[in-house]
Amino acid sequence: MWLAERESPSFASRACSKLVLQIFFLWLGFVSALGHTAIPAIAPIFARRWQVQDSYSRRAARISLAPPEIEKSCKKLPQSPTDAAATLTSPSKMLLTQCPVCAAALPPLSAKQCSRCKTRYCGPACQEQHWNSGGHDNLCRRIKRAGGAEQYHANKKFAEAVAVAVERCADDTKGQTCYICTQALHWKTKEGLVRMCACRGTAGFAHLSCLAEQAKILVAEAEENNLDLKVLNARWNRWHTCSLCKQEYHGVVRCALGWACWKTYVGRQEGDEVLSLAMSLLGNGLTQAGHHEDALSVQGATLAMLRRLGASEYNLLTLQGNLAGTYEALRRHEEAIRVRKAVYYERLRICGREEEGTLRAANNYAWSLCHLRRFEEAKTLMRKWIPVARRVLGESSDLTLRMRWVYARALLDPAAMLDDLREAVTILEEIERTARRVLGGEHPLAMLIEGDFQKARAALAARDGDVSSVCEAMEAMTSA
């Protein structure tokens, strides 16, 4: 079931990178003015500067958790095969990690590859078979023209995702036009329209290619003009958030935008912050569309890359939280709750009580507790944090609604008392109205809350009748 909020790392380290580059270029100018004799005297200073920065990066890459048991669980975070392979390789283009012929895992550095298009294989036999009978002889030049195997793969996946999203939105978009280009069909790709946000009426319809091009232009402009972090993050959000209703896209539209973002930035170098953001966005989009195994591979690769690059603890926690959500979707609940617990305690330590990331981590941890039927612990946790969310984020916040929903589901323990059942129905009725007003009736969260409200109300109505049917109804809700 889709529940846990996903996050994307922010442009947190860009200010430091800019400062380092500015110092470096000032040094070059100074050296040019003084001549080469100045280099031996100045070089040790900058060598020490880079040693200090590298030491900081290594410290930031480690997750040092306060309680020993949490630190132990964090060190044993499960890794996907892609995550393990990614720690051994410098290139970041690691989404194609299996041989296209036999699906065997590819070695990170020593895989056999086509000399023209760089498609990788597990060995010469598979490469020869792919050329002779697998169709690679017809595709090789096309892959090379597209920019290589990874770029070709990203372009193909985006086209497939667009087709799925347009078909899913077809009933909602009849007779509408794109608010960006004002056309019903895209002038180049001839694709149809999508929406899947909180816009209503005739607002919010767009082509995925138009949304992607708009986000690409805005981010490029921010990078070229060295705009501040606030502006840069706001523009990056256009890759996953509607500019009209300010709500995030969901479902297959979010997945298609993830592929659009990845195909746009797949050519960036590993140290480029935009590349890790694009990988994170793709992983979240795959999860939204239910492609959990693919999401696990992408998220594992992203986490491994950020660890190698010495990313901030905040961004590492974000990726670990997303990875835990994918474990949960794959019903690997024990692995998920270990990561959720680690992320929760560490968020609380470094961010404080009133930071949104801490509240989100608490909510996700409570949801994992519900999955393992530890309802009393979940209720205790939510009673502690829901008042904070209401005060900091407001009653209509998406996260506040999620937290109250999780609390209501914890109240619907199959062994719940009548008062708990009544409280759950009251909460679900209230947040169902709010979710429809704020998110729209087609939003996944609004639909889930509505479904639980109907089941809880039926269980309450039957409370004085057949007790076994009540227990069966609540059992179905808590196991969903």
FIMARLO-430288 format. One record per residue (C-alpha): residue in three letters; chain; x, y, z. Coordinates in Angstrom, 3 decimals. Each point is the difference from the previous one (the first is absolute). Example, Ala and Ser with C-alpha at 12.3 -4.5 7.8 and 13.67 -1.06 7.14 Angstrom:
("ALA", "A", (12.300, -4.500, 7.800)) ("SER", "A", (1.370, 3.440, -0.660)) 
//
This chain:
("MET", "A", (0.000, 0.000, 0.000)) ("TRP", "A", (1.239, 3.478, -0.844)) ("LEU", "A", (0.431, 2.155, 3.053)) ("ALA", "A", (3.405, 1.166, 1.084)) ("GLU", "A", (1.039, 3.379, -1.287)) ("ARG", "A", (3.066, 0.027, -2.191)) ("GLU", "A", (2.600, 2.725, 0.099)) ("SER", "A", (2.660, 1.276, -2.370)) ("PRO", "A", (3.358, 1.331, 1.144)) ("SER", "A", (0.320, 3.761, -0.327)) ("PHE", "A", (2.752, 2.167, -1.419)) ("ALA", "A", (1.561, 0.194, 3.447)) ("SER", "A", (3.696, -0.008, -0.880)) ("ARG", "A", (-0.049, 2.340, -3.001)) ("ALA", "A", (0.913, 3.101, 2.014)) ("CYS", "A", (3.151, -1.717, 1.307)) ("SER", "A", (0.905, -1.197, -3.503)) ("LYS", "A", (-0.348, 3.497, -1.413)) ("LEU", "A", (2.248, 1.426, 2.708)) ("VAL", "A", (2.698, -2.581, -0.667)) ("LEU", "A", (-0.124, 0.692, -3.744)) ("GLN", "A", (0.207, 3.753, 0.546)) ("ILE", "A", (3.061, -0.416, 2.239)) ("PHE", "A", (1.580, -2.295, -2.563)) ("PHE", "A", (-0.409, 2.445, -2.880)) ("LEU", "A", (1.249, 2.893, 2.112)) ("TRP", "A", (3.068, -2.108, 0.751)) ("LEU", "A", (0.547, -0.677, -3.706)) ("GLY", "A", (-0.127, 3.714, -0.732)) ("PHE", "A", (2.411, 0.712, 2.825)) ("VAL", "A", (2.404, -2.667, -1.263)) ("SER", "A", (-0.199, 1.358, -3.544)) ("ALA", "A", (0.914, 3.470, 1.283)) ("LEU", "A", (2.940, -1.147, 2.106)) ("GLY", "A", (1.377, -2.654, -2.309)) ("HIS", "A", (0.651, -3.707, 0.576)) ("THR", "A", (2.350, 0.613, 2.922)) ("ALA", "A", (-3.031, 0.705, 2.199)) ("ILE", "A", (-1.436, -3.471, -0.437)) ("PRO", "A", (2.272, -1.943, 2.398)) ("ALA", "A", (-0.672, 2.493, 2.786)) ("ILE", "A", (-3.770, 0.135, -0.448)) ("ALA", "A", (-0.722, -3.631, -0.896)) ("PRO", "A", (0.411, -1.429, 3.558)) ("ILE", "A", (-2.648, 2.408, 1.277)) ("PHE", "A", (-2.540, -1.277, -2.507)) ("ALA", "A", (1.113, -3.587, 0.559)) ("ARG", "A", (-0.833, 0.380, 3.692)) ("ARG", "A", (-3.326, 1.634, -0.949)) ("TRP", "A", (-1.002, -2.971, -2.150)) ("GLN", "A", (1.145, -2.464, 2.677)) ("VAL", "A", (-2.273, 1.691, 2.515)) ("GLN", "A", (-2.907, -0.035, -2.445)) ("ASP", "A", (0.604, -3.680, -0.833)) ("SER", "A", (0.090, -0.842, 3.718)) ("TYR", "A", (-3.308, 1.813, 0.470)) ("SER", "A", (-1.505, -1.870, -2.941)) ("ARG", "A", (0.998, -3.345, 1.478)) ("ARG", "A", (-1.526, 0.951, 3.349)) ("ALA", "A", (-3.211, 1.185, -1.685)) ("ALA", "A", (-0.284, -3.279, -1.899)) ("ARG", "A", (-0.259, -1.943, 3.260)) ("ILE", "A", (-3.293, -0.222, 1.838)) ("SER", "A", (0.891, 0.272, 3.675)) ("LEU", "A", (-3.115, -0.883, 1.969)) ("ALA", "A", (-0.446, 0.838, 3.640)) ("PRO", "A", (-1.475, -3.199, 1.475)) ("PRO", "A", (2.419, -2.956, -0.521)) ("GLU", "A", (-2.744, -2.344, -1.152)) ("ILE", "A", (-1.057, 2.493, -2.673)) ("GLU", "A", (3.577, 0.473, -1.153)) ("LYS", "A", (0.363, -3.760, -0.313)) ("SER", "A", (-3.165, -0.303, -2.063)) ("CYS", "A", (1.074, 2.840, -2.265)) ("LYS", "A", (3.352, -1.640, -0.705)) ("LYS", "A", (-1.850, -3.103, -1.119)) ("LEU", "A", (-2.252, 1.756, -2.492)) ("PRO", "A", (-0.813, -2.557, -2.713)) ("GLN", "A", (1.389, 0.777, -3.436)) ("SER", "A", (-1.309, -0.909, -3.414)) ("PRO", "A", (2.446, -1.533, -2.508)) ("THR", "A", (0.117, 3.337, -1.776)) ("ASP", "A", (0.927, 1.783, 3.235)) ("ALA", "A", (2.843, -2.413, 0.671)) ("ALA", "A", (1.315, 0.292, -3.552)) ("ALA", "A", (-0.292, 3.759, 0.027)) ("THR", "A", (2.465, 0.345, 2.839)) ("LEU", "A", (2.717, -1.486, -2.189)) ("THR", "A", (-0.347, 2.147, -3.107)) ("SER", "A", (0.555, 3.629, -0.823)) ("PRO", "A", (-2.454, 0.425, -2.919)) ("SER", "A", (-3.479, 0.827, 1.239)) ("LYS", "A", (-1.849, -1.374, -3.036)) ("MET", "A", (-0.890, -3.195, 1.789)) ("LEU", "A", (-3.689, -0.596, -0.721)) ("LEU", "A", (0.876, -2.638, -2.616)) ("THR", "A", (1.612, -2.460, 2.396)) ("GLN", "A", (-1.081, -3.266, -1.648)) ("CYS", "A", (1.164, -1.680, -3.195)) ("PRO", "A", (-2.632, 0.636, -2.730)) ("VAL", "A", (0.280, -3.633, -1.138)) ("CYS", "A", (0.116, -2.179, 3.132)) ("ALA", "A", (-0.948, 2.581, 2.698)) ("ALA", "A", (3.135, -0.839, 2.014)) ("ALA", "A", (1.329, 2.735, 2.296)) ("LEU", "A", (2.712, 2.016, -1.741)) ("PRO", "A", (3.376, 0.699, 1.638)) ("PRO", "A", (0.305, 3.740, 0.662)) ("LEU", "A", (3.265, 0.657, -1.822)) ("SER", "A", (1.015, -3.025, -2.043)) ("ALA", "A", (-3.177, -0.802, -1.969)) ("LYS", "A", (0.409, -0.717, -3.699)) ("GLN", "A", (-1.533, 2.777, -2.076)) ("CYS", "A", (-0.830, 0.848, -3.589)) ("SER", "A", (2.736, 2.208, -1.411)) ("ARG", "A", (-2.502, 2.218, -1.807)) ("CYS", "A", (-3.010, 0.543, 2.295)) ("LYS", "A", (1.538, -1.137, 3.330)) ("THR", "A", (-2.744, -2.525, 0.755)) ("ARG", "A", (1.404, -2.269, 2.726)) ("TYR", "A", (-0.033, -3.815, 0.146)) ("CYS", "A", (1.088, -2.670, 2.464)) ("GLY", "A", (2.376, -1.503, -2.560)) ("PRO", "A", (0.908, -0.408, -3.684)) ("ALA", "A", (-2.479, -2.848, -0.537)) ("CYS", "A", (-3.003, 2.131, 0.965)) ("GLN", "A", (1.294, 2.917, -2.057)) ("GLU", "A", (0.319, -2.210, -3.081)) ("GLN", "A", (-3.432, -1.556, 0.537)) ("HIS", "A", (-1.611, 3.433, 0.412)) ("TRP", "A", (1.553, 1.173, -3.260)) ("ASN", "A", (-0.853, -3.103, -2.018)) ("SER", "A", (-3.496, -0.822, 1.235)) ("GLY", "A", (-1.024, 2.579, 2.602)) ("GLY", "A", (-0.500, 2.964, -2.301)) ("HIS", "A", (2.967, 2.052, 1.180)) ("ASP", "A", (1.371, 0.258, -3.544)) ("ASN", "A", (-3.070, 2.088, -0.898)) ("LEU", "A", (0.021, 2.081, 3.182)) ("CYS", "A", (3.683, 0.719, 0.481)) ("ARG", "A", (0.231, 3.117, -2.166)) ("ARG", "A", (-3.287, 1.283, 1.359)) ("ILE", "A", (1.232, -0.404, 3.593)) ("LYS", "A", (3.225, 1.822, -0.841)) ("ARG", "A", (-1.898, 2.891, -1.619)) ("ALA", "A", (-2.176, 0.278, 3.119)) ("GLY", "A", (3.083, 0.489, 2.170)) ("GLY", "A", (0.800, -3.509, 1.202)) ("ALA", "A", (-1.767, -2.912, 1.647)) ("GLU", "A", (-1.098, 1.859, 3.151)) ("GLN", "A", (-1.384, 2.980, -1.921)) ("TYR", "A", (-1.789, -2.249, -2.493)) ("HIS", "A", (-1.486, -2.017, 2.849)) ("ALA", "A", (-1.188, 3.166, 1.781)) ("ASN", "A", (-1.580, 1.383, -3.193)) ("LYS", "A", (-1.797, -3.270, -0.644)) ("LYS", "A", (-1.280, -0.299, 3.562)) ("PHE", "A", (-1.263, 3.590, -0.067)) ("ALA", "A", (-1.943, -0.641, -3.207)) ("GLU", "A", (-1.560, -3.129, 1.535)) ("ALA", "A", (-0.862, 1.840, 3.224)) ("VAL", "A", (-1.617, 2.860, -1.955)) ("ALA", "A", (-2.204, -2.462, -1.897)) ("VAL", "A", (-1.132, -1.635, 3.267)) ("ALA", "A", (-0.709, 3.357, 1.694)) ("VAL", "A", (-1.939, 1.418, -2.963)) ("GLU", "A", (-2.138, -3.129, -0.200)) ("ARG", "A", (-0.694, 0.091, 3.751)) ("CYS", "A", (-1.087, 3.666, -0.215)) ("ALA", "A", (-1.959, -0.330, -3.259)) ("ASP", "A", (-3.490, 0.229, 1.526)) ("ASP", "A", (0.909, 3.089, 2.021)) ("THR", "A", (1.685, 1.900, -2.856)) ("LYS", "A", (-2.576, -0.269, -2.816)) ("GLY", "A", (-0.534, 3.324, -1.748)) ("GLN", "A", (2.717, 1.785, 2.012)) ("THR", "A", (3.182, 1.824, -1.028)) ("CYS", "A", (3.466, 0.360, 1.506)) ("TYR", "A", (0.313, 3.098, 2.196)) ("ILE", "A", (3.613, 0.402, -1.165)) ("CYS", "A", (-0.190, -0.364, -3.803)) ("THR", "A", (-3.829, 0.396, -0.308)) ("GLN", "A", (-0.250, -3.036, -2.314)) ("ALA", "A", (-1.887, -3.279, 0.437)) ("LEU", "A", (2.830, -2.057, -1.524)) ("HIS", "A", (3.674, 0.753, 0.484)) ("TRP", "A", (1.417, 1.596, -3.151)) ("LYS", "A", (2.991, -2.380, -0.172)) ("THR", "A", (-0.792, -3.250, 1.809)) ("LYS", "A", (-3.775, 0.047, -0.673)) ("GLU", "A", (-0.568, -1.157, 3.567)) ("GLY", "A", (-3.237, 0.666, 1.867)) ("LEU", "A", (-0.635, 1.807, 3.272)) ("VAL", "A", (0.381, -0.974, 3.647)) ("ARG", "A", (-0.840, 1.555, 3.381)) ("MET", "A", (0.108, -2.043, 3.258)) ("CYS", "A", (0.405, 2.934, 2.384)) ("ALA", "A", (-2.529, 1.943, 2.093)) ("CYS", "A", (-1.157, 2.321, -2.811)) ("ARG", "A", (-3.727, -0.008, -0.725)) ("GLY", "A", (-2.246, 0.991, -2.857)) ("THR", "A", (1.917, 0.882, -3.149)) ("ALA", "A", (3.246, 0.884, 1.810)) ("GLY", "A", (3.231, -1.963, 0.128)) ("PHE", "A", (-0.124, -2.015, -3.228)) ("ALA", "A", (3.391, -0.263, -1.684)) ("HIS", "A", (2.264, -2.110, -2.191)) ("LEU", "A", (2.711, -1.815, 1.892)) ("SER", "A", (2.521, 1.219, -2.578)) ("CYS", "A", (-1.094, 3.605, 0.651)) ("LEU", "A", (0.314, -0.449, 3.775)) ("ALA", "A", (3.463, -1.543, -0.428)) ("GLU", "A", (1.212, 2.704, -2.382)) ("GLN", "A", (-1.254, 2.737, 2.305)) ("ALA", "A", (1.777, -1.506, 3.024)) ("LYS", "A", (3.178, -0.521, -2.027)) ("ILE", "A", (0.082, 3.641, -1.136)) ("LEU", "A", (-0.668, 1.377, 3.478)) ("VAL", "A", (2.710, -2.102, 1.656)) ("ALA", "A", (2.526, 0.804, -2.756)) ("GLU", "A", (-0.693, 3.709, 0.395)) ("ALA", "A", (0.505, -0.228, 3.761)) ("GLU", "A", (3.303, -1.834, -0.441)) ("GLU", "A", (1.311, 2.383, -2.675)) ("ASN", "A", (-0.850, 3.112, 2.024)) ("ASN", "A", (1.242, -1.432, 3.336)) ("LEU", "A", (-3.330, 0.659, 1.687)) ("ASP", "A", (-0.231, -0.659, 3.727)) ("LEU", "A", (-0.968, -3.323, 1.535)) ("LYS", "A", (-3.579, 0.997, 0.744)) ("VAL", "A", (-0.677, 0.869, -3.633)) ("LEU", "A", (1.866, -3.036, -1.278)) ("ASN", "A", (-1.948, -2.392, 2.231)) ("ALA", "A", (-3.300, 1.645, -0.956)) ("ARG", "A", (0.801, -0.454, -3.663)) ("TRP", "A", (1.130, -3.579, 0.481)) ("ASN", "A", (-3.369, -0.747, 1.580)) ("ARG", "A", (-1.602, 0.578, -3.396)) ("TRP", "A", (1.202, -3.481, -0.908)) ("HIS", "A", (-2.541, -1.517, 2.395)) ("THR", "A", (-2.433, 2.734, 1.117)) ("CYS", "A", (-2.810, 1.751, -1.889)) ("SER", "A", (0.731, 3.714, -0.363)) ("LEU", "A", (-3.723, 0.837, 0.191)) ("CYS", "A", (-1.373, -1.902, 3.013)) ("LYS", "A", (3.425, -0.479, 1.696)) ("GLN", "A", (-0.770, -3.682, 0.638)) ("GLU", "A", (2.351, -2.795, -1.014)) ("TYR", "A", (-0.893, -2.164, -2.980)) ("HIS", "A", (-0.698, -3.617, 0.840)) ("GLY", "A", (-0.300, -3.428, -1.542)) ("VAL", "A", (1.076, -0.647, -3.575)) ("VAL", "A", (0.390, 3.727, -0.733)) ("ARG", "A", (2.601, 0.268, 2.772)) ("CYS", "A", (1.755, -3.048, -1.458)) ("ALA", "A", (0.091, 1.512, -3.508)) ("LEU", "A", (1.420, 3.249, 1.374)) ("GLY", "A", (2.655, -2.024, 1.805)) ("TRP", "A", (1.091, -1.546, -3.298)) ("ALA", "A", (-0.109, 3.415, -1.674)) ("CYS", "A", (2.271, 1.416, 2.676)) ("TRP", "A", (2.405, -2.937, -0.207)) ("LYS", "A", (0.280, 0.125, -3.799)) ("THR", "A", (0.719, 3.727, 0.236)) ("TYR", "A", (2.900, -0.317, 2.444)) ("VAL", "A", (1.341, -3.528, -0.585)) ("GLY", "A", (3.050, 1.473, -1.739)) ("ARG", "A", (1.124, 1.971, 3.081)) ("GLN", "A", (3.117, -1.044, 1.895)) ("GLU", "A", (-0.325, -1.913, 3.264)) ("GLY", "A", (1.060, 2.935, 2.158)) ("ASP", "A", (-2.736, 2.217, -1.451)) ("GLU", "A", (-2.725, 0.557, 2.585)) ("VAL", "A", (-2.685, 0.058, -2.681)) ("LEU", "A", (0.749, -3.608, -0.939)) ("SER", "A", (-0.700, -1.340, 3.494)) ("LEU", "A", (-3.173, 2.090, 0.175)) ("ALA", "A", (-1.154, -1.455, -3.328)) ("MET", "A", (0.690, -3.549, 1.199)) ("SER", "A", (-1.930, 0.638, 3.198)) ("LEU", "A", (-2.935, 1.420, -1.940)) ("LEU", "A", (-0.036, -3.025, -2.298)) ("GLY", "A", (0.037, -2.407, 2.937)) ("ASN", "A", (-2.963, 1.769, 1.604)) ("GLY", "A", (-1.886, 0.025, -3.288)) ("LEU", "A", (0.508, -3.730, -0.521)) ("THR", "A", (-1.374, -0.613, 3.494)) ("GLN", "A", (-3.049, 2.157, -0.710)) ("ALA", "A", (-0.757, -2.115, -3.070)) ("GLY", "A", (0.433, -3.276, 1.896)) ("HIS", "A", (3.322, -1.015, -1.610)) ("HIS", "A", (1.535, -0.794, 3.359)) ("GLU", "A", (2.820, -2.325, -1.090)) ("ASP", "A", (1.220, 2.587, -2.511)) ("ALA", "A", (-0.321, 2.702, 2.652)) ("LEU", "A", (2.089, -2.046, 2.432)) ("SER", "A", (2.799, -0.289, -2.550)) ("VAL", "A", (0.014, 3.725, -0.771)) ("GLN", "A", (-0.216, 1.055, 3.659)) ("GLY", "A", (2.795, -2.362, 0.982)) ("ALA", "A", (2.226, 1.419, -2.733)) ("THR", "A", (-0.807, 3.563, 1.061)) ("LEU", "A", (0.737, -0.668, 3.657)) ("ALA", "A", (3.311, -1.678, -0.834)) ("MET", "A", (1.026, 2.919, -2.209)) ("LEU", "A", (-0.842, 2.606, 2.647)) ("ARG", "A", (1.990, -1.929, 2.595)) ("ARG", "A", (3.030, -0.045, -2.298)) ("LEU", "A", (-0.308, 3.723, -0.627)) ("GLY", "A", (-0.270, 0.851, 3.703)) ("ALA", "A", (-3.540, 1.384, -0.155)) ("SER", "A", (-1.551, 1.727, 2.995)) ("GLU", "A", (-1.627, -2.084, 2.719)) ("TYR", "A", (-3.320, 1.626, -0.817)) ("ASN", "A", (0.055, -1.189, -3.610)) ("LEU", "A", (1.201, -3.473, 0.978)) ("LEU", "A", (-2.886, -0.293, 2.463)) ("THR", "A", (-2.408, 1.084, -2.730)) ("LEU", "A", (1.200, -2.761, -2.312)) ("GLN", "A", (-0.040, -2.590, 2.791)) ("GLY", "A", (-3.582, 0.938, 0.796)) ("ASN", "A", (-1.002, -0.428, -3.640)) ("LEU", "A", (1.764, -3.358, -0.109)) ("ALA", "A", (-1.910, -1.139, 3.093)) ("GLY", "A", (-3.274, 0.934, -1.683)) ("THR", "A", (0.890, -2.267, -2.909)) ("TYR", "A", (0.859, -2.855, 2.362)) ("GLU", "A", (-3.423, 0.471, 1.529)) ("ALA", "A", (-1.732, -0.054, -3.382)) ("LEU", "A", (1.787, -3.297, -0.691)) ("ARG", "A", (-1.283, -1.323, 3.366)) ("ARG", "A", (3.490, -0.129, 1.470)) ("HIS", "A", (-1.371, 1.486, 3.213)) ("GLU", "A", (2.773, -1.011, 2.396)) ("GLU", "A", (2.642, 1.649, -2.176)) ("ALA", "A", (-2.207, 3.051, -0.453)) ("ILE", "A", (-0.590, 0.602, 3.699)) ("ARG", "A", (3.718, -0.245, 0.827)) ("VAL", "A", (0.726, 2.784, -2.470)) ("ARG", "A", (-3.073, 2.014, 1.015)) ("LYS", "A", (1.029, -0.096, 3.654)) ("ALA", "A", (3.559, 1.043, -0.822)) ("VAL", "A", (-1.145, 2.882, -2.191)) ("TYR", "A", (-2.514, 1.170, 2.622)) ("TYR", "A", (2.507, 0.242, 2.836)) ("GLU", "A", (2.671, 1.605, -2.145)) ("ARG", "A", (-2.429, 2.555, -1.473)) ("LEU", "A", (-1.067, 0.913, 3.511)) ("ARG", "A", (3.620, 0.424, 1.043)) ("ILE", "A", (1.199, 2.212, -2.849)) ("CYS", "A", (-3.206, 1.824, -0.994)) ("GLY", "A", (-1.968, 0.468, 3.214)) ("ARG", "A", (-3.652, -0.519, 0.811)) ("GLU", "A", (-1.661, 2.551, -2.271)) ("GLU", "A", (1.758, -0.753, -3.289)) ("GLU", "A", (-2.230, -1.545, -2.660)) ("GLY", "A", (2.467, -2.800, -0.692)) ("THR", "A", (-0.173, -1.097, 3.645)) ("LEU", "A", (-3.803, -0.076, -0.110)) ("ARG", "A", (0.055, -1.999, -3.221)) ("ALA", "A", (2.482, -2.475, 1.481)) ("ALA", "A", (-2.227, -0.442, 3.081)) ("ASN", "A", (-3.032, -0.632, -2.200)) ("ASN", "A", (1.813, -2.556, -2.131)) ("TYR", "A", (1.323, -1.771, 3.087)) ("ALA", "A", (-3.523, -0.198, 1.430)) ("TRP", "A", (-1.264, -1.432, -3.286)) ("SER", "A", (2.652, -2.725, 0.161)) ("LEU", "A", (-1.089, -0.780, 3.564)) ("CYS", "A", (-3.577, -0.419, -1.237)) ("HIS", "A", (1.151, -2.427, -2.683)) ("LEU", "A", (1.596, -2.133, 2.708)) ("ARG", "A", (-3.184, 0.292, 2.130)) ("ARG", "A", (1.768, 1.943, 2.728)) ("PHE", "A", (-3.023, 2.268, 0.315)) ("GLU", "A", (0.574, 1.266, 3.534)) ("GLU", "A", (3.471, 1.282, -0.905)) ("ALA", "A", (-1.398, 1.657, -3.129)) ("LYS", "A", (-2.765, 1.725, 1.965)) ("THR", "A", (2.446, 1.271, 2.614)) ("LEU", "A", (2.292, 1.381, -2.691)) ("MET", "A", (-2.807, 1.746, -1.897)) ("ARG", "A", (-1.507, 1.536, 3.146)) ("LYS", "A", (3.391, 1.583, 0.597)) ("TRP", "A", (0.522, 1.407, -3.497)) ("ILE", "A", (-3.442, 0.882, -1.418)) ("PRO", "A", (-0.370, 3.126, 2.216)) ("VAL", "A", (3.419, 1.165, -1.224)) ("ALA", "A", (-1.002, -0.518, -3.643)) ("ARG", "A", (-3.264, 1.872, 0.474)) ("ARG", "A", (1.799, 2.933, 1.582)) ("VAL", "A", (2.918, 0.146, -2.452)) ("LEU", "A", (-1.601, -1.076, -3.292)) ("GLY", "A", (-3.688, 0.709, 0.507)) ("GLU", "A", (-3.132, -2.142, -0.183)) ("SER", "A", (-0.096, -0.124, -3.812)) ("SER", "A", (3.586, -1.104, -0.506)) ("ASP", "A", (0.456, -3.206, -1.963)) ("LEU", "A", (2.300, -1.348, 2.712)) ("THR", "A", (-2.412, 0.876, 2.817)) ("LEU", "A", (-2.752, -1.890, -1.833)) ("ARG", "A", (2.274, -3.011, -0.407)) ("MET", "A", (0.935, -0.010, 3.673)) ("ARG", "A", (-3.609, 0.135, 1.147)) ("TRP", "A", (-0.871, -2.770, -2.444)) ("VAL", "A", (2.767, -2.237, 1.360)) ("TYR", "A", (-1.226, 0.701, 3.538)) ("ALA", "A", (-3.560, -0.942, -1.006)) ("ARG", "A", (1.215, -3.274, -1.487)) ("ALA", "A", (1.937, -0.740, 3.196)) ("LEU", "A", (-3.230, 0.541, 1.931)) ("LEU", "A", (-1.696, -2.593, -2.209)) ("ASP", "A", (1.910, -2.822, 1.618)) ("PRO", "A", (-2.110, -3.198, -0.374)) ("ALA", "A", (-0.148, -0.067, 3.811)) ("ALA", "A", (-1.019, 3.680, 0.216)) ("MET", "A", (-2.507, 1.180, 2.579)) ("LEU", "A", (-3.221, 1.758, -1.022)) ("ASP", "A", (1.363, 3.438, 0.979)) ("ASP", "A", (3.057, -0.518, -2.223)) ("LEU", "A", (-2.249, -0.988, -2.897)) ("ARG", "A", (-2.135, 3.120, 0.440)) ("GLU", "A", (3.080, 2.223, 0.186)) ("ALA", "A", (1.372, -1.559, -3.192)) ("VAL", "A", (-3.267, 0.596, -1.871)) ("THR", "A", (-0.094, 3.632, 1.168)) ("ILE", "A", (3.577, 0.618, -1.136)) ("LEU", "A", (-0.484, -1.707, -3.371)) ("GLU", "A", (-3.203, 1.926, -0.678)) ("GLU", "A", (1.738, 3.313, 0.692)) ("ILE", "A", (3.170, -0.641, -1.981)) ("GLU", "A", (-1.959, -1.533, -2.907)) ("ARG", "A", (-1.748, 3.338, -0.566)) ("THR", "A", (3.261, 1.918, 0.330)) ("ALA", "A", (1.880, -2.329, -2.349)) ("ARG", "A", (-2.672, 0.329, -2.687)) ("ARG", "A", (0.057, 3.778, 0.282)) ("VAL", "A", (3.790, 0.382, 0.050)) ("LEU", "A", (1.247, -2.910, -2.121)) ("GLY", "A", (-2.986, -0.803, -2.198)) ("GLY", "A", (-2.112, -3.130, -0.055)) ("GLU", "A", (2.321, -1.846, -2.406)) ("HIS", "A", (3.098, 0.361, 2.141)) ("PRO", "A", (1.218, -3.387, 1.327)) ("LEU", "A", (0.020, 1.178, 3.616)) ("ALA", "A", (-3.541, 1.367, -0.238)) ("MET", "A", (-1.223, -3.271, -1.508)) ("LEU", "A", (1.710, -2.083, 2.695)) ("ILE", "A", (-1.472, 2.122, 2.797)) ("GLU", "A", (-3.465, -0.242, -1.552)) ("GLY", "A", (0.256, -3.786, -0.261)) ("ASP", "A", (1.073, -0.348, 3.631)) ("PHE", "A", (-2.746, 2.376, 1.134)) ("GLN", "A", (-2.691, -2.084, -1.693)) ("LYS", "A", (1.335, -3.220, 1.532)) ("ALA", "A", (0.341, 1.514, 3.475)) ("ARG", "A", (-3.497, 1.493, -0.105)) ("ALA", "A", (-1.472, -3.361, -1.043)) ("ALA", "A", (1.880, -1.690, 2.838)) ("LEU", "A", (-1.310, 2.530, 2.506)) ("ALA", "A", (-3.566, -0.411, -1.247)) ("ALA", "A", (0.252, -3.747, 0.454)) ("ARG", "A", (1.651, 0.309, 3.413)) ("ASP", "A", (-3.128, -0.871, 1.888)) ("GLY", "A", (-0.820, -2.826, -2.407)) ("ASP", "A", (2.289, -2.709, -1.250)) ("VAL", "A", (3.253, 0.501, 1.885)) ("SER", "A", (1.873, -2.454, -2.254)) ("SER", "A", (-0.789, 2.093, -3.093)) ("VAL", "A", (1.410, 3.073, 1.734)) ("CYS", "A", (3.221, -1.807, 0.790)) ("GLU", "A", (0.234, -1.265, -3.575)) ("ALA", "A", (-0.462, 3.525, -1.392)) ("MET", "A", (2.701, 1.476, 2.239)) ("GLU", "A", (2.287, -2.945, -0.730)) ("ALA", "A", (-0.339, 0.737, -3.723)) ("MET", "A", (0.855, 3.670, 0.522)) ("THR", "A", (3.108, -0.613, 2.071)) ("SER", "A", (1.339, -2.645, -2.366)) ("ALA", "A", (-0.505, 2.134, -3.126)) 
//
